[in-house]
Amino acid sequence: MTELGDFLRSRRAQLTPEDVGLSRYGERRRVPGLRREEIAQLAGVSVTYYTRLEQGQSRNASDAVLDALARVLRLTDEETAYLHGLTRPAAGRRASRPEHVRPSIRLLLDELSSMPALVIGRRNDVLAWNRLGHALLCSHLPVDAPQRCHGRPNLAREFVLEAHARDLFVDWRRKVDDVVAYLRLSSGTHPDDTKLNALIGELCVKSELFATLWARHPVRDCTNTIREFRHPLVGRLTLFEEVMRLPDAGQRMVVMTAEPGSASAENLQLLASLDLTAAAAGPQRVPADPAPGGGPGTGGCAPRGGRREPVAARPVR
């Protein structure tokens, strides 16, 4: 409920009287944005009721009231869904289950060998990736790292805290914005996920930028976009990023493609060839643990292993 109050105050502060058709009449305002009584009036609720809601003292707001507040505060569809989620009691929600990728999805990733592709979970853990996805985003990690249940790469941690991400993303700040907004959305959907909450706390403590952005309460899902990369082996890449929701709860498939015939397409092809060379010359892949029940390929997790040796590449011009 504290999150609810913080969210409502952050959105109230972003609006001016002119935004909602009110007049200032020349008076000086002591608070940024709209007053509580103005929000209550526009939403058709009492000031007392709205104040209790903003102070986290009411859990019984109806859908009609929440929709009215969303209209007044000019929330997006994602922010409206987040608002509804914050007002629902956490009691009775099912505990978050461990995340596994279906074997058919792994096969699909491998078939997409000419483009970077990966599956990300609700906490931004990498659940699976193909070789090119690994080579593009996290070549400093073992290629089989997502198969380790207790050591999966977390892209939020990698992209916010690790120095290599600042060089990899041309617009690193925009990428961090996207990470913060998605984790806000995910935390509203999975409020009882202790690992997710611990991750957010860690990022707030270790990154001043993350903490500042988190306090602004951005709420936004990951959508299709264009990303620009500055890869240490092949140079500049401009890629179309497509994000697809999987039917498995909280899982997203991300696939990146380059404009055919472009310099980015050539560089992506070069990266793929370099990765194949490294795979042929490097250490063997650490075998996966058998899944509970026996057979291979059913979602088991591999033990920790060594890091992959980098491959020598031609200098980037």
N, C-alpha and C positions, 0 to 999 in steps of 0.2 A: 504493500500500500504506500510505502514511502516512494517507491518508483513511480507510482501513479501520480502522486502530488508533484514530484519533480518534473514529470513529463508535462502535466497540465500547465505548471508555471512556466516551463521553458517555451511552450507554444503560445501562451498568453503574452509573454514578453516580446514575441516576434511580431505582434500585430499592433497597428496604430488605430486610433479612432477613425481616421480617414479610410482605412482598409475596409471597415465594416459599415461605413455610412454614417458615422457619428461626428458631431461637431465639437471642437475644443472650446469654443467661446473665449479664447484668449487666456484660459487659466493655465497655471504652471502645474505640471503633474509630477508627483513625487516618485512614481514608479515607472519603469519602462513598459511600454506596451499598454494593454487594456487593464482596467481594474476588474476585480472580482465581480462587483455589482453589474458591470457592463456585460461581462460574459453571461452572468445569470439572466439578465434581462433579455439578451438576444437568444438564449437557449430556452427561455420559457420556464425557468426553475427559480426557486427562491434563493436569495443570497446566502441564507443560512445553510441550505442544502448543498449548494455548490462549494461553500467554504469547508463544510465537513468532508466533502468528496476530495477536495484539494489537500486537506490535512490528513487524509488517509483514515478517516473515522467512519466511512460508510462503504460497505461492500455490496450493497444491494441495488446499485444503479441499474435501471432497466435498459434494454437495448434502445428503446426510443430516446431516452435521455442521453445515452452515449452517442447515438447518431446525431442528435441535435448539437451536442458539444463538438463533435467532429466537423459538423457543417460550419459552426461559428468559428472554430479554430482553423478552418481550412486545411484539414488533415487529408493526406493522400489515402488511397485505399489500404496501403500497407500500414500506415500510421493508425488508421481507424481499427484495423484488425488487432494491432498491438494494444490499442486502448481497451478494446473489449477483453483481450486476454489478461490485462493487468487487473481488471476488476473481478475476475473470477477467482474464487478461493483455490489455493493450491491443494487443499485436502482432497483426496480422492483421485488425483491424477496418477497415472501409472508411472512407475519409475522408469527412467531411461534405460533401454537395453543396449548391450554392446553392439557395435555396428560391424556388419560384414557385407561384403560385396558378393553378389550372386556369380557363380561360375560363368554364366552366359554373358554377363557384363564384362568380365575379364577377357573373354574371347573377343568381344566387340572392340575393346581397347587395343588389343593386339592387331586386329584387322585394320585399325586406323593408323597404320604404321607410318604413313607419310605426313601425319599432322600430330602435334602435341595434344594429348588427351589424358584426362584424369577424372577420378571420382572423389568428391569431397564430402565429408560427413557434416553433421550439425554443428560440430565444434571447429570446423575447418581443418580437421585431421585428413590427411591424404589416405584414403582407403585403398586406392589402386591407381596406377598410372602406367602408360606405355613408355617405351624407352625414350621416345622423343620428348614426351612431357617431362620426364625426369631430366633429360639433358638440357632442356630449356630453363627449367625453374630451379632445380636443386641438384645439379651435377656433383656438388661437393658432398652429397649424402650417398650411402649405398643404394643401388637401384632397387634392392629388395626390402628397403626400410618399411614400406607400408604393410608388409606381411607380419611385422612384429607387433603384436597386440599392445605391448607395453613400451614401444619406442617409435610409434608412427610419427612421421613428420607432421607438424602442425603449421599450416601456411600463415595463420594469423601471427604466430610467434616468429616464424621465419621472416615474414615481410615487414613486421613492425620493429623487431629487435635486432635482426642480423644486418651487419654492415653491407653484405653483398647485395641485399635487396635495393639499397639506395643507388647502387650503380646499375643494377639490372633494369629497374623501371625508370624510364625517362621522366615520367611524372609520378615520382614515388609518393608525394603527398596525396595525390588523388587516390592512389591505391590504398593508402592507410585510411582515408576517408571511407572507402568502400568496405574495408574490413570492419571498422567501428560500426557502421550502419547495419551491416549484416549481423554482427554479434548482438546488437541491440534487439534486432528482430528475432533472432534465435533464442535469446534469453527470455523473451516474452512468451515464446512458444514452449520452451522447456525450462520453466522456473526452478524445477527441483533437480536439475542436472548439476550435481556438485562439481564435477570436473569442468564443466563449462563456466560455472561461477568462479572456480579457482583460477582458470585461465584468464578471465577478465580481470580479476584482482591482481594477478601477476603482471599483466600488461599495464594496468594503471600505475602500479608501483615502479616498474622498470622504465616506462616511457612517459615523459611529461607530455608529449604530443598526444599520445593515446588518451591519457587522463583528461586533457583539455577537451578533446573532441567528444569523449564519452559523456562529459558533463553537459554537453549541448543536446543530448538525446536525439541524435539522428536515427531514423528508422527507415531502412531501405533494403530491399532484396537485391541480390546480384542479378544483373540483367545483361543482355547482349551489348557489347561495346567494342571499341577499337583500343588495343593496347600497343604501346610502343616500348620496345625493349632495346637495351644496349648490352648485347651478350659478349662476354669476354673472349670467346673463340671466333665468332662469325660477324660481330658488329651489329649494326642497326637492323631491327626487325619491326615491321608494322603488321600486326596480326588482328584479324577479326576474331573476337572471343564470343563464342556461343555457349550459353548456360542453359541446360535442360534439366528439369526436375524428373527424378526417377520415382517410380511408385513406392520404393523403399523409403520409409519415413526419414525425412531430413537429408536425403542424399541428392547430390547434384552432379551431373556430368558436365565437364568443361572441355570444349574442343576448340582449338585455335587453327585458323587457316590463313594463308597469304593470298594476295591477289595474284592470279596466274600470270606468269611472265614477268613479274616484278623482281626488283632486286631482293626484296624480302623472301620471295619464293626461292630464289637461288641460294640465299643464305640459309634458309631452312633446310633445303636439300643438302647443303654442305654440312650442316650440323648433324643431320641424320647419318651421313656417310662417316663423319668423325666418330659418332657414337658406335656405329657398327665396327669400326676399326678398333675402338677401345674394348668393345665386347669380345672381339676375337683375341686380343692380346692380354686382356686383364685377367684377374683371378676368377675362378669359377663361382657361380652364384651359390649362396648359402641355401641349402635345401630347406624347404618349409617343414614345420612340424606337422604330423598328421592331425587332421581335425578330430574333435571328439567323435568317436564312433569309427574312426579308422581310415577311410580312403583319402587319397590326395585330392587337391583341387576343390575342397569343400569349405574353404574359409579358414584353414588353420593358419597359425602365425609362426614365422621363422624366428630362431634365436638370434641374438645380437651377433654381428660379424664385423669384419674389417671394412674400412673405407675403400672405395674404388680409386685406383691410381689415375691421375689425370693423363690425357693423351696429348702428345705434342701436336700443335696445329700450326698452319701457316699464319704468319703475322696478318692482323687485320689492317687493311689500308683505310 
